[in-house]
Amino acid sequence: MNEQSSVRNKRTPISGRGPGQLDPVWQEQMVLQYAPLIRYIASRLALRLPSHISQDDLISSGIIGLIDAIQKYDQSKNINFKTYAEFRIKGAMLDELRSLDWIPRSVRKKSHLIENAYARLQKAKGRPAEAEEVADLLGLELADFYQLLDDTKAVSVVALEHCDRTSGNLAMNRDLPEILKDENLRDSLQTVHLAELQQIILQAIEALPDKEKLLISLYYYEELTMREIGLIMGYTESRISQLHTQAMYRLRHKLREYSREMEN
């Protein structure tokens, strides 16, 4: 049984009190109960980060996020606590990473070159670009291109939570779980933007090459590890990581295009 399953199977009933009215003993019990969830999220995030980023630091930030979730959780909003806690935990970890400014400028520059190369080729060919084609456009041998993917994979951590300019800052809204769950909490602009953003993401995933589409499904929906996905797809864990990075470049470009449209 994995850590996430243990959290599901031994869940403590959520207190009926609203934010700021929680029993300290109950809060402590919740921190202990959901600690495995923090380790689970930190371990998955750490797989896409350089080795010098400490997983312990991510866990420490995650604990702060969990405490924040426990203190602010309001059962009357009918939000699943685990979903709410996951959002707060991961958000706290990402905030910590942003504060470190840990991605060197040279890596960011390489990342933009790769993203633009994928976008240019897709536009020119009318289909997703192959790795060999991107390598050729960048003037690299295929092995060097794969190494470049490994060097820049940390940038792919930038996901929906980081699209702070997308959809009128909706994606970074700290009430996003409530907005997603309760349509009554959305204003008309948020409703339109959220629907558009969801559609853009779904279309972008659907347009991925089959291997990358399967990987996204297994990693984000089935929540398998990259090693487990490698066993299913018949690739090494390193190759799965490279495929993931390629998929993130394609998806991020679509989100960036949408962000530009929102700014115009």
N, C-alpha and C positions, 0 to 999 in steps of 0.2 A: 504493500500500500504506500503510495507516494505522499508527500507532505500535504499537497493540496487536498487529497482525499481524506486525510486524517482530520483536516479542518472541517470538511463537510460533515463527517460522521460523528463528530463530538462537539456539535455546535451548542453553545449556551443560549437559552432564550433571550431575546433582546428586551431590554428594559422598556417599560411603557412610558418612561419619562421623556421629556423633550430635552433639547440642548441645555447644558448648564445645570441640570437637575439630577445628575447621575450619582449613584452611590459609589464612593471611592473603592470599596471592596469589589464591586461589580466591574469597575473600570480596570482594576488590576487583573481580575480574572479574564477579562476580554483580551488584554495585552498578552497574557500568557497563552491563551487559546489560539490567537491569530498570529503568534510569533512564527510558526511554520510557513504561513502565507508570505510573510516578509522575506524569509530566506528563499522561498520559491521564486518570488518576483526578482529578488536581487541576483540570484544565480542565473536566471534567464537573461537578464539585462547585462550581466558581467560577461557573458559569452560573446557579446558584440563590442566589448570595450578593450582598450589596451591593457596589458598586464600590470602596468603601474597604477591603474585605478583599483583601489582596495574594495573588495566586496564587503569587508567589515564596515567601511564608511557608508556604503549604500544601505546596509542593514541598519546602521545608526540613524540615517535619514529616514528610512522606512518606519522605524519605531516612532519617530516624531510624527510622521504622517498618520500612523495608526492611532496614536493618542489624539491627534487632531480630529480624526474621523469619529472616534468614540465620543469625544466631547461635543461635537457638532451634530451628531446623528439625531435625526428627528423622525421617530417612527410614524408620526402622523402624515408624513409625506409619502408613505407607502413605497419607499425605496428599499430594495434588498440590501442589507447591511454589508454583506460580503462584496457586492458590486461597488458600493460606496467606498468601502475600505480599500479595495484594490486601486480605485482611482486616486484616493488621497495618498496611499503608500507610494505608488509609482510616480505621482506628481511631486512628492517630496524628494524622491531619488533624482528625478530629472532636474529639479531646482538646484540640488546639490551639484550635479554635473555642470550645469550652466554657470554656477558661481565659480567653479574651478577654472573655467575657460580652458579646458584641457585639450582641445583640438588645435594643433598648431596651424598657423596661417597657411603654410605650404600644403598641408593635408587638405584644408578647405579648398584651396586653389585647384588641386588635383581632382577633388570631388566634383567641383563645378565643371571641369573639363570633361570628365566622364559623363556626367548628366547631360551636358550639351551635346556630346557626341551621340549618345543614345537617341536624343530627341531629333537631331539633324537627320540621322539615318532613317529613323522611323518615318519622318515626314517625307523624305526622298523616296523611300521604297514602299511606303504604304503598309508596312508590317513591322513587327518588333525586330530590332536589329540583333544579329547573332554576335556572340563574343568575338569571333574572328574578324567580323566587319568593323567592330568598334576598335579593336586592336590595330587594324590596318589604318583606319582613319587617324588614330593617334600616333602612328608610326612606331608601333611597338610589336615585338614578338609576342605570341600568345602567352607564353610562360610569364613574360614580364607584365603583361596586362593582368593576368590572374594575381600576380604579386601585388599589383597596384590595387586591385579589388580588396585584397587582404589588408593593405596599408590604410585604406579609406573606409573599411567596413564600419568603424565606429561612428562615422557620420550618419550611417543608416539608422542609428538610434533615434534620429530626428523623425518622429512619427506624428500622428494626429495631434498629440498633446503639444507639439512644438509649433504648430501652424498658427502662431499668435497673430499673424496679420490676415489669416484666412477667415472669411465669413464674419467680418466685423468683430474679430477677437473672440468669437464664440467658442472656438476650440480650446482656448485657455481659460474660459470662464470657470471659476471655482464652483459654480453651481451646476456645471454641466451634467452630472448624473441626475440631478433633479429635473433639469430641462429635458433631458432625453426621456425620462420616465413619465413626467407629468406635463402634458401639453398645455395645461392651464397656466403653467409658469412661464411659457414662452410668449414674447411679444410677436407681432406679425412678422417683423423683419427677421427675428431669430428663426421662426418657423420656416420661412422661405429659404433662408441661408442653410439651415440644417438639412432640409430636404434636398437642396441642390448639392450640398457637400456629400451627403450619403450617396446620391446618384453618381457623382463624379468618381467616388472611390469604387463603387460597384462596377462601373464601366471600365475603370482603369484596371481592376483586378481581372475582369472578364477578358480584357485585351492582352493580358500577359501570355507568354508562351505556355504551353500545357504543363511543362515541368515546373515552372515557377508558380503557376496557378495552384498546382497540387501542393507544392511546398508551403505556400501561404495558408492553404486550407489546413494542412496538418499541423503547422506551427502555431497559428493564431486561433484556429477554431477547435482543433483536436488537442492543442497544447502539448504536443509531443516535443521532445528535445531534438536537436539537430542530429545527434547520433542515432536516435530512433528513426528519424526520417531517412537518414542515410541507409539504414538497413532495409527499409521499405522500398526505397527508390533505387537501391543498388549503387550508391555513391559513397565516397568517403565523407566523413564529417566536414573536412576542409572544403570539399567541393560543394556540399550543401550550403555552407556558409557563403561561398562565392555566389551561388545561385540566389541566395537570399539578398545579398548586396545588390546584385543586378536588378532584382525585382524592386528593391527599395528605390533605386535610381529612377526606374520607369514611373513608379507611383508618385514619387516626390515631384517629378517634373509636371505631372498632371495637376497636382495640388498647387504647384507654383503658378501654373497657367491660370488656374481658377482664382488664385489670390490676386494676380494682375488684373483680371477681369473685374474683380470686386473693387479694386482701387480706381478703375477708370469710370 
